[in-house]
Amino acid sequence: MKKDYVDHMKGVEIDGEVVEPPRPLAWYADELAWQFCSSRKQVRKNPVFNEFHKFLVNANEEGHLTRQEAVSMIPPLLLHVEPQHKVLDMCAAPGQKTAQILERLHSSTPEGVDPEGLVIANDSNWKRCHLLTHQTQRLGSANILVVNRQAEHFPIHLKPFYKRSEDAPKGLAFDSTLQFDRVLCDVPCSGDGTLRKAPDIWGKWHANNGLVLHRTQSKIFKRGVKLVKQDGIIVYSTCSLNPVENEAVVADVLRTYKGTLELVDCSDELPAFIRRPGITSWKVMDKEGRWFSCFEEVPPKSLVRASHFPPTEEESGWMHLELCMRIYPHDQDTGGFFVSVFRKTGQWPSQEKGKNKQKEEEMEREEEEEEEGGDETLKESIAGDATTGATFEKYPNAEAPYLPVSDNTFFETVIDFYGLTASFPREQLMSRSEGEREKLNKVYYVSKPVR
């Protein structure tokens, strides 16, 4: 790319103005991320820039690169994904961050060898799941599984569709707890940090957006904490700068999981990247535009909750909200963003049988009530949020399950036709065609962890 395009784009004038060529992001290792700031008008007017644009489009379609907001690359980097890790991306669509995670999963694995880990990419909207599938299938990875669930109700227990435990693949417990090494919670948000590239958001912005999203964001984050292993890493991020969606959510989750979850100091990571510390005090505005310094000032029947406010002085002492990272657009020519990294230091009492039984039962009842009214709750919580597309919507028609092709008699003719030997991993081939069907419409190759 540098030799064929970038070197020829230096010093180019368009309409009397020298246009900056693509440049590598200083904070991304090995020049694997580049920034290109030319306008569409400039690209159309110059043949060299126009050819480069065509190259970008083709390379993106072929999976050689992914076009993405620069600041959105930060959360996957801070996950420190390794080839053996099991990773959950809870709110994955449209899929750029998932693609970045997949690249890290494959980064140190020899070509032609599947990593030991996998990525489960979830989104609450089935239409966006199709976009997510398109985005990730360009990479040709067999280590990804796309699912359509509400993130805050993502299953904690793995219950396969196999009717009998002996039918389940070897090494898979019939009813086991799902636990991940890394969890990304890039949650639905008001998107006010993206005003530079989407100025129409300013006309739609309302204080109500952050107030109602706060609850959903907190629930998603708390579910993520339950799903991450002890000593595992979880990243919470938004493209908002509203403390109600950021530090207030972090404080609420830290308060719930006190003693088992801690913020990680990332000040020595990505040294060339400019970030500001998280804030520890703020006021809260209601939908009428009134400001409140504490929950005691809030009138009855308000959408403002106690968890919207800053932690107490005593809580601030152990929460260390200053370890959160705020990215402001004017610091490094990026979008606005919020990132926080956590390590799970122990199992919360509800995950240890027999401990804090009363609290465990209360939370289980609360979760059951939320799941019963889950769809309604989520729709209410994202009211007025036009930027996330996060409305929960399951696929309208029941889909056939993926089944091993070894159970399909027609596959024997495929084995014979191609002369496949016994060493071929036929147990890693899946299809939605069942039993005695005359043909297989599609065959999917999956890695052993996904299988």
N, C-alpha and C positions, 0 to 999 in steps of 0.2 A: 504494500500500500504506500509506504513512504517513497520507495523508488519510482513506482509507476505513476503516482498521483501527487502526493504532498510536495515533493521537490519541485514539481512544475507549477505549483500554485502559489509559490512565494513571490512577493512583489507585484502581484497582478492588480491592475487598476481597473475599476468598473465605475463609470460615470465620474471619473476624476478622483475617486477614493480608493486608496490601497486597502484591499480586503485581506483580513487575517486568514492564513491557511489553517487547516486542522492542526491541533496541538494536543500532545498527550497530557492527561491529567496528572499533575505532579504527585498527588497522594495515592495514585493507583500503581501498584508494583509492576515492573517489567513492561511498562508502556502498553498495557493491555486495555486501557480505556482512553479514548480520544474525544475531544470536544470540537464541534464544527458549528460556527456561529453565523454563517452567511444567511442572508434572507433568500426567499424563493425567487424574488425578482433578480437578485444578483446571480443566482445559480443559472437562471434561464438565459441571462445575457452573455455569459462567458462559456465558450465550448469546453474549456478545461474543467471548470467547476461543474458543468452539466454532465460531463463524462464521469466525474467523481460521484455525483449524485446517483447516476445509473448503477455504478459499482456498488454503492451502499445498499440500494434497493435489492439488487441481485444477491449480494452476500447475505443480506438479512433473510431473504426467502430460502436460501440454501442452508441456513443455520450456522454460517461462519462468523456472524456477528449479531448483536442484538442492540437495537436503538432504544435508548432509555434516558430519562432525566438523570443527570450526573449524580445528584445528591441521593437518589433512590438506590444507588449502588452500595451505599454505606452499610445498611443492615446486614445483607448477606456476608460482607467482608468480616463483620464483627462476630459472626457466628462461628468462624474458624472451622468450617466443615472439613472433615477428613473422609477418605474413601470408605471406611468401615462404619460411618455414622448412619443412624436412622434419623431422618429429618422430617419434620412436619411444618408445612407452610399453611397456616390456618386460613388466611384470606388471600389466596394466591393469584386470582385473575387480575390483570390480563396475562401475567406469567413471566414478565421480564426478570423479576427477582428469583422466581423458581428456576429459570434458565441459568441464571448466575450460580445458584446453589448446585445445579446439576453439573455445571462446568467444574466447580470445585470438587465435587464428588468423584469425577473422572480424572482430575488433574494429574495425579501421580500413579494412575493405573495403566499398565502396559496396553497398547492398542490391541483390540480384539479380546480383551479380558474384562468381564463385568466386575465392578466394584462389589465389595461385600455389603455395602450399605444401600439405602434406598431413599427416595423422596416421595412423601405423600403430599400432593397438592390439592387443597380443599377450597371450594368456594360455595357460597350459599345460593348462587343463582346459576341454574343449569345452562342458560344461554351463554353466560360468561365462562362456564366450564368448557364449552365448545371452543371459545377463543383461547382459553388456557391450553387446551389440547393442541390446537393449531400452533401455538407459540412454542410449546415444548417438543412436539414431534419433529420439528426441524432438526433437533440435535441428535436424533436417532438413538436415544438412550432407552435401554430395556429396564432401567432402574427407577422408573417413575410410575406412580399410580394416581390418577385424577379422580377425586370423589366429590359428591355434591351433598354437603351437610351444613346445617347451621353451625358456625364455629363454636358458639357458646354451649352447644349440646353435642359436640363431637364425641363419639363413643370412647369411653375409657376402657371398656372390656371388648376383646376381640371374640366375636361369635360368628364363626364361618357358616356358610350356607349348607355345609355338609350335615346330613341328618344324623350321622353316627360319628363318634370320635375316631373310629378306626378308618374312616374314609378320608380324614384330614391328612395333608402332607406330613411326612416324617419331620419330627422336630417342632411341630406346631401344636401347642396346647389347644385343646378344644374350646376352652373358655379362659383365656389368659388376659392379663392386664396389658393394655397398650402403653408402652413407655418409649420415649424418644431421647436421643442424645442431644438434639438441637431442635428448638421450636422457634419459629418466626411468627410474631403477632403484628403484622402490618395492617392495623385495623381500619375499618371504615371510619372516615372523619369528615369534618366540614370542608377540608381542602383549602382553608384560607392561606396556606403557605404557597399555593400555586398561582397567586394573583398575577404574577408577572406574565405567565404564559396563558392564563385564562382570566382576563380582566372582567369577563361577564360575571364571575363569582362575586365580585364586589357588590353588584346590584342585587344579588340573591342572598347575600350574607345577613344573618340574623343571630342575635345572641342565643336564641332558642335552640339553634342547631347544636351547639356544643353541650348545652344543658341536657338535651334528650339523648344525645349520642354517648354521653359519659357512662351511663348504666350499661349499655351494650358493650362498649369498649372494655369496661371493667370485668364484665362477665366472660368475655372472650379471653382476656388476659388470665383470669383465674382458672379457666379451663386449661389453658396452656401450661400453667404451673403444675396442675395435676398430671398432665401428660408427659412432662419432662422428667428424666431420670434424676436421681440424686447425683450431684456433681455435674449435671448437665447445664447447658447454657440456653437461656431464652432471651430473645430480643423483642422489645416492644417499641413500635415506631408509628408515627403519623406524619402526614404532610400538612399539619396544622401547627400554629404557634400559640393556640389558646391553652392556657394552663389547666383549664377545666378538663380538656381532652388529654392532657399530658401529665404534668406533675401531680394533679389531683387523682388521676387514675393510678399512677404509680404509688402514691401514698395510701390509697384505699387498699391496693393489693398487698403492699408491704405490711399494712396494719393487720390484714387477715392472716397472712402467713408469717407473722413475726417469729423469728428464730429459725426459719427454714428457708428463707429467701433473702439474698443480699444483692445490692447494686455493685457492679464491677467498675473499678476505676480504669477507664480506657484512655487516659491522658497521654500515655506513651505510645499509643497506636495511631497509625496514619498521621505522623508528625506534621506533614505539609498541609493537612486539612485544617481549616480554621473552624473552630466551634466555640460556643460559649457555655458556661455552666448552667445547670438547671436552676430555676428560681425557687425560693422557699416562702415567698409571701406574695399574695395577690388578692384583689377584690373580685367579686362575682356580680355580674349584671344579669337581671332577669329579662323576660321578654318585653317588659314595659320600659326598659332602659334604666331601671333603678339600680344603683350600686349598693352592695352590702359588704361589710368588713368581716362579719361573722354570722353564723347560722341563727343566732338569737335575734338578729335584726329582721329576719325573713318573715313576712306575713303568712298566715295560714293559706292553704291551697295553692301554694306556689310550686313551680317546677324545680326550684332551687333546693338541693339536698345538702345534708351535712357533709357528705363526702366531696362536694364541690370546693370546699374551703381548704386553706392550707393546714398542714399538721400543726399540732401544738408545739410549743418550744421544746418540751421534753421529747416528743416524737421526732422532731427535726434533728435532735442530737444523735439518734441512732439510725434514722432513715437515710441521711446523706443524699438528699435530692440534688445537691450540687454536682453529683457524679453523672446526672443525666446530661445529655448533649443537645444544645439548641443550635440550629444552623440558620443564620439570617442571610437573605438574598444579597445584601449589599457587601457582605464580607468577602465573598469569593465568586461572585457572579453565578449563583445557583438559585434553586428554588428554596423556599422556607421548609424546614424539616425538624423533627424531634426524634431522637433515638436514645434508648436506654438499654443497657445490657445487664442481665441478672444471672447469678449462679444459684442453683438450688442446693442448699447446704445440708438438708435433712428432710425426712418425711414428715409432713404435717400430720397431726394426730388423727385426722379422718382417714389417713392412709395406713395407719397402724391399728390393727384390730384391738379392741378392748380399751383404747385410750380415748379420753374425752368423749365418751359415748353420747352424752346428752347433746353436745355441740354437733357431733357427727349426724345424729338423727335429725336435728333441726335443719341442717344444711341439706340433707337428703330430701326432706319434705319440701324445702324451698325449691330445690332443683326439679322435683316432680311437678310442682305447681307451675314452674316456669315452662317446663317441657309441654305440659298440657295446653298452655296458652302461648306456646313459643312463637308461632308465626305472627299472631296478633301483636305480641310484645315487640318483636323485631321491627314490624312495619311501623309501629308507633314510634319506636326509638330513632328511626332514620327519617322521620317526616321532615320534609324540606331539604333533604340532603340529595342534591342532584348530581354530585360529583363521583359517588362511589359505586353506584349501580348494585348496591348490596342487598336489595330486597330479596328475602328468601323465596326461592321458586324452584321446586323440584321438577324434574322432567315429567311432563304430563302423561306419558305412556310408560307402562311397566317395561323394563328392559330385560332381555334374557341374560342369565348369568354367564360369566366366562367359565368354560369347562375345559378340562384337559383334552387335547385332540387324541390322546391315546385311547380315549373312550369312544372315538368315532371310527367305525369300521371302514369308512371311505379312505381314511388316511393311510391305510395299508397299501392302497394303490399308488399313493404319492411316494411312499417309502420305496416301493418297487421301481417306479418310473425314474426317480433320481438316484437310485442305487445307494441310499443312505445306509450307513453301517450302524451297528449296535451302539457305537460310541456317540452317535448323534443325540444331543440332549432333548429328545422328544417330549420328556416330561415338562419342559419349559415352554412348550407351545400350547396356546390356548385358543379357543374358538367359541362362538356363540351358536354354532350348529351342533345339534344334539344327535346322539345315537345313530340311527339307521338312515339318516338323511343321505341323499345321493351325492351331495357335493358339499365342500366347505367353502362358504362365501369368502371368509377372511380367516387368516391364521396370524396370531400375534405371538411374537417371541418375547418372553419376559425373563428377567433375571431370577436367580434362586430366591433372593430375599422377597421379591414381589410375589413369586409363586407361593 
